[in-house]
Amino acid sequence: MKRNLSFPLILLLLLLILSFWMTNAYLAPPDFAAYYSYPRSILFDRDLDFSSEYEHFGYQKHMFYVTSANRLSNDWPMGTGLVWTVFLAAGSVPALVSGQPLDGYGAPFLSLVTIGILFLVGCGLFGAFRFLARRFGEKTAFASVLMGFFGTPLLFYSFYGGLMSHATGFFVITFFFILWADTIRERKRIHWILLGFLAGLMALVRPQHILCLVVFPVEYLFKKRGESREGETFQGGEFLRGSLFAFFFFILALLPRFFYRGVVYGNPFFLPKLEEMHWFRPALFETLFSDYHGLLPWTPLVLPGSLGLFFLWKKNRIMAAGFLACLVLQLYVNSANQVWWAGGSFSNRRFTGYGFIFMGGLAALLEDKKRRLWLVPCVLFCMWSFLLVIAERMQLITLEHYIPWNGAFFRSLGSVLGSPHKWPAALWGDFAGLSLFPRFVAVFFLGGLFLGMGYLFSWKRIMERKPVGVIGAILIYYIFVTVMVAVSSIRTPALPEKTAGRCYKTNRFLWNNYYEEGFYLLLKGRLQKSLSAFHKARNLIPERPQPYRYIGAIHEELGEYDEAERYYLEALSIDPNYLTAKKSLEAMRRKRKGYW
């Protein structure tokens, strides 16, 4: 059957236009800069001492700590930065041509990394389209991919949060799922190798992505029950041998992490942020339905995208069951996190990487003509999420602090709808500070990358050898990165005693999250839980006055005026110029004397 090139070309053109218009290379502490610091330190300092990066990006003291091995911590996963290493290195070319410093910080480096991230997102979208087109037709695949891009957090984290891990994670997860699903019926050893490497890379990008491996036991169980080709006998032993083979290469792919953790943390198996997990108290309802970055209120398209997996069941039970199991596990582990709202997040950003699953569900939902009416709510859901993107860009809503969805919130959205002439300027991104002509050249280069990759993989001979070529390229890059990380880890010096003495010895980063949680719970009227959250923030960083003021306000609300006054005074003892605490204390004293 002859392929229609119009849909891929429309997708390419749309992606390039949006990239030219919306890309914003935001790079600030802690998350964005933490991921970027890995490749920058490896390539330019040739170590993993992040002192210079933290100073350059203006990290606050509570954003890092001194590990037990007397090195500076970087608790953010390293896989994203390792993927970017080749893009950051390529930035040396325009830096040399333009005469700018070869320091890894300037616009040439940041723009090349940004182009690389957009390229990865585009590859993921094109890969998803080709995969779905073979199963559901090109029109359905095109609509599903387009809506999955606009109606999930993927659009925001491609253009406005690309320098976090989520867009890169989407690329890796998408190709892992595509390779897994494409080889369900027949999987060769080279496929197992590549699946193992991709699984390892997923875990390096974000540890919770390792839960995607649930597709293998799901596949095994269904095949064991006879869910394979008619007349075919399931070779369980062969499947287990292949899984062990993949597991070996999965561990091999994790070597950079073991080197880094072993030297910098003193334990190759060290897992930071475990204190954030509450395994037996998952906030399932809040993660799904809260106005505080809840998945469904912000990106309601995930609902039909998930429901569509039940229609996929009729077409491919193994694939549908694998995707459903993955979503359920991701929902559980992310809702069990102390920071279930995912911090300063658009929707719940931790589900960005699973956009391919929602696209697959949408394709299965819309495949039947009787269900095409679902297009109407799906398009409306996409428009709602895009409206929230515009509102955030117009600074009418913020992602950093909780804003309740009350009358004022919806009036602000009404003002967005009433001023469409402001949208283009609001959505305009800085593209790493590039002016108009360099930005045009960058997007033209990005288009050339897409066309070159498309031509390469449409060549019959290359297609026949593609698995060998892909695994060869991954092996070469893996060896390069692993050696670089190993050498950089060994070269990472211990901190001087004077410097280490000025830093925290334990992780204090949860301070901001406890503080935000306390504010959220306070506005929800859950005073005792809010009090607990503010006390946790106070205990982490006692020298900050804000939690004391809120603790005082809660005690005042409970009628416990002596306790309230004590905490107001503590806040003022830390910061005598803390005007809000001073006014609150004065107002409470007047109230107690009966002046109100």
Secondary structure as UniProt FT lines:
FT   HELIX           6..22
FT   TURN            29..30
FT   HELIX           31..40
FT   HELIX           41..45
FT   HELIX           51..57
FT   HELIX           61..63
FT   TURN            68..69
FT   HELIX           79..90
FT   HELIX           92..98
FT   HELIX           107..136
FT   HELIX           138..150
FT   HELIX           154..159
FT   TURN            162..163
FT   HELIX           166..182
FT   HELIX           189..205
FT   HELIX           207..214
FT   HELIX           215..224
FT   TURN            225..226
FT   TURN            230..231
FT   HELIX           236..253
FT   HELIX           255..264
FT   TURN            268..269
FT   TURN            272..273
FT   HELIX           274..276
FT   TURN            279..280
FT   HELIX           284..289
FT   TURN            291..293
FT   HELIX           295..298
FT   TURN            300..301
FT   HELIX           302..315
FT   HELIX           317..335
FT   TURN            338..341
FT   HELIX           349..354
FT   HELIX           355..366
FT   HELIX           369..374
FT   HELIX           375..393
FT   TURN            394..395
FT   HELIX           407..417
FT   HELIX           420..422
FT   HELIX           423..427
FT   HELIX           431..433
FT   HELIX           436..458
FT   HELIX           460..491
FT   HELIX           497..501
FT   HELIX           510..523
FT   TURN            524..525
FT   HELIX           527..540
FT   TURN            542..543
FT   HELIX           546..557
FT   TURN            558..559
FT   HELIX           561..574
FT   TURN            576..577
FT   HELIX           579..592
FT   TURN            593..594
//
